[in-house]
Amino acid sequence: MNKSTSIFSKYPIPIFSLVVLSFPFWFEYIGGYPGLDTKILIWALMALGFDILLGFTGYLSFGHAIFFGVSAYATGLMLKHFSPEIIPAMFIAVIVGTIMAFAVGYLTMKRSGIYFSILTLAFGEMLNSAALSTLQDITGGDNGLTIPDVKPVLFGIRMDGLSMYFLAAAILILGYYLARRIATSPFGLILKAIKSNQERLEYTGIDVQKYKLGGFVISAIYASIAGSLMVIYEPYVATEYLHWSTSGELVIMSVMGGVGTLVGPMIGAAFMLYFENVLSVPLGEEWLLVLGIIFMAIVIFLPGGFMEGLARIKKRYFNKSNKEEK
């Protein structure tokens, strides 16, 4: 076994924490892209939660923007009308996102496959349409929800720059720890069994619907926290937060990184955001075309995403060198 791989397997949380905490050095001091590291962590948190749903249960949702967007609006309204303190805003945002998850999950998880995906997409588009029309007096309509002169704070500490980064990093590390615990828990094993053979699992007498809904809600909570953090990071709620394209980007991140690996979707999120904000500059308007080609190449040649690519490199080079040493 490769020594570096065995070390990560033995100490996943400390190594993951070190990698996350090194982001400011690479992105701000070396790369010169301040703020991009924080944005990557927020999207990585959302991708991590999405993997609990897609990677464990095999249910592909095209409506996760619902929870990201709803919690973003809840956070924005709390910061604007109640207090710049972020704890009440995040608490309300997560509560709203969780309630929405129970409602949407209860109605959609009764179906599977393409029917589930289309239902989640339909719910997302209905909410997006409502935000742009029926609820535009609250949401700001096409202009989004602006939060002028609001400086989010945590116990009096202004959330910007490194303080915002460390908040997002702490939440992501905690989220990764909990996701790993879920993956190895009886609950997580049942979610994986649902993906493997749901019909056979139902014959054992297990209430599969309850576990599916639980996985859906947990995934939505991750998305809700990410949506709340995004508004704290940028005190403005954009209209695309509820748009289907946000859910689509999340799916692309997960597939490119490697579904069902927890780490893979976060790597996909980092790649996607780095590509969009940095590599797109020299490519100009053609960056979406290049990204599409990369995505198709990964789906065709690396169906397991970047994580499969890393596994192949390890197997070909590191395992080979270890055998030669023996």
N, C-alpha and C positions, 0 to 999 in steps of 0.2 A: 504493500500500500504506500502511496506517495505520502511523504512525511507531512507536507503542508496540508494535504487533505485530511490526514488523520488528526492533525492538530485542530483543524476547524471542526471536525466531528466531535472532538473531545471538549473543546471550549468555544462553542458557536456564538454564545452571547457576548463574551469579552472581545472576540475577534471582530464580530459584527459591529460592536460599539466603537472599536478603534477605527474601523474603516469609515463609519458614519462621521465620527468626530474629526476625521482628517479632511473632510470635504472643504472647509474654508481655506485650508492651505492650498489645495489644488485649484479650486475655482476662483478664489479671490486674490490670493497673493501670487500665485503662479499664472493662472489663466487670465485674470483680470476681468472676471465676470461676476461682480458682487450681486448677491441675491439669488443667483441661479441655483446655488446649493440648497437654499431653503425651499425653493419651489420644487426641486427634485425630491426632497424628503417628503413634502406634502403629497405629491403624486405617488411616490413609492408607498406611502401609507395606504392610499386608496387602492393601489394595485395589490398590495399584500392582503387586504381584506377581500378583494374580489377573487383572489386565488382560493380562499376558503370556500367560496361558492362554486366557482368553475372547476378548480383543480380537485377539490374533494368530492363534490356531489355530481359534477359533470353538467350542471345547469348553466347555460349561457344566457346571461341577462344583457339586453340592450337598453336597459332602463336605469342603470346605476347612477346616471346623472340626476335622477329624481332626488336621491338622498344627499348627494353633493350639493345640488342647487338649493333644495329646501332648507338645509342647515345653513347654507351661505346666506340666504335671505333672512333667516331667523337671527343669525349672528349680526348681520348688518342692521336690522331693525332694533335689536337690543342695544347695540353700540350707539346708534343714532338717537334713540328716544329714551333709553333708560340710563346707561352708565358706560363710560369707556373701559371699565373693569372687565376683563375678558372671561373670568370664571362664570359669572351669571350668564353671559352670552353663550359660552360653550355648553353650559349645562342645559339651557333651554333648547339650543340647537340640536343637541344629541337626543333630548326627549322628543322633539318634533320629528327628527329623522327616524327614531325608533318606532314611534306611533305610525308613521307613514309606511315603514317597513312591514309592520304587522298587517296593516290594511292591504298593501299591494301584494305581499307574500301570501296572505290567506287566499286572495282571489286568483293569483297566477300559479302558485305551486301545485294546484290541482291538475295542471297540465304539464307536459314535458316536451322535450325536443324543440322543434321549430315553433310549436304553438306557445310554449312558455316564452320563448324569445320575442315573438311578435306581440304577445300580450304586454310584456314589460316595455317594449318599444312604444306601444299604443298609450300606456299610462304615462310614460315620459312625455310624449308629444302633447297629450291632453293638458298636463300641468304646465308645459312650456307655453302652450297657446293661452292658457288662463293667465299666466304671468304677464304675457304681452298684451292682453286685451281686458278680460274681466277684472283682473286684480291690478291693473296698471297704476291705479292711484296709490297702491301700497308698494308695488315692486319697482315703479319707475318706468314700466313699459319697455319700449325699444332702447331707451337711454340707460337702462340699468338702474340700480339703486346706488345713488351717490351718498357718501358720508363725509360731508365737508367739515374740516376743522376738528375731526375726531382722531385722537391719538390713543390707540389701545394700550392699556397698561395692565400689568400683573403685579398686584400688591404695591402699586406706585411706581414700578419699573416699566419704563416705556418699551413696548415691544417693537423694536426695529433693529436692523443690523444683526449683530451677533446674539443679542438677547432673544430675538425671534428665532434665529437659527437653532440655538440650544434648546429652546422650548420644543420646536418641531423634532429635533434629534432625540430628546428624552421620550417624547410620545411615540416616535417610530421604534425606538429600541424596546420600549415596553410593549408596543404592539407586536413586534417580532417575537418577543419572549412568550407572550400569551398565545400567539399563533402556533408556535412550536409545541406548547403545552396542549393546545386543542388537538393538534395533529396526532399526538401520541395518547390522547385520552380515549376512554371508551366512546365518548360522543363523537370524536373525530374519526375513530375506526368505523363507526356505523355510517358516517357520512361517506367514507370511502367505499363501504360495502354497497351503499345506494348507487354509487357510480358504477360499481362492478356488476351488480345484478339486483336491481330493486325488487323485481317480482319475487325472486327467491327469498329475499329478506322479509317480504311481507308474509310469506308462508310460515315464518317462524313466530309470528304473532307480534312483532315489533310494530309500533305505530310510526310508520315511515314518514307520514305527513308531518308529524310533530318534529321529527329530526330535520326534515328538509326546511321547514319554516324556521327552526332554530338557526340553521346554517345561513339562511337567507338574511335573517335579522342581524346576526353577528357581522356578516359581510357589510350590511348597510350601516351599521354603527361605525365601522372603520371609515366608510365613505362620508358619513356625517361629520366625524371629527376632522377629516381632511378638508371638507367644505368650510367648516368653521375656521380652521387654521388659515385657509386661503384668504378669507376676508380680513382676518387679523393681520396677515402679512401685507395685503393690499386692501386698504379700507374702501372697497368698491365691489359691488356685486354685478358682474357682467351677465348679459342675457344668455350667453352661450353656456353658462353653468348648468342650465336645465335642458340644453339642446341635445339632440341625439348624437351629435358629433363628439360630445364629451364622453359618452358611453362608448362610442366607436374607438376613440383614441385609447381608452382603457383596455378594450379587447385587443387592440393591436399591440400595446405594451406587453400584455400578458402572454400572447402567442409568441412574440419575438423573444421574450425572456425565457419562457419555458413554463407551461402550465403545470400546476401541481407540485412545484418545487419550493414555493414561498420566496426564495431568494431570486429566482428567475424573473418574475414579473417586476420586481423592484429594479433589477438590472435593465429590463426593458424600458421602464419608466425613465431611468437615468439616460439611456441611449436616446430615447425619443425626444426628451427635452433638450439634451445637448445638441442633437441634430437640428432641432427646430430653431434654437436660439443662437447657435454658433456656426455649425456647418452649412446652414442655409444661406449665410451671408455671401460666401463666394459663389454659391450655386444660383442665387437670385430666385426668380419665379419658378425655376425648374426643380426646386428642392423637393416638392411633393412627388414629382415624377420619379426622382432618384429614390426617395423613401419607399414608394410603391414597388419599385424594382427590388430593393433590398428585402422588403417584406415578402414578396413572392418567392424570392430565392430561398429565404429562410423556411417558408412553408413547404417548398418542394424538396430542398436538400437537407434541411435541419428541422424536421417536424417537431422536435423537442426544444427548439429555440436555442438561445445562446448556451443554456445549461447543457444541452446535448453536445454542442460544439466543444465546450470545455471538457466534457467527459471523453470525447473522442481524442482530444489532444493528450489528455492524461493517460488514456489507454495506450496510445501509439508511442508516446515519447517517454513518459515517466515510468510506466510499468515496464517498458522495454529496458530502460536503463537499470531499473532495480533487478531485473532478471539477469542482466549481464554482470552486475556486481556480485550476485550470488554465485 
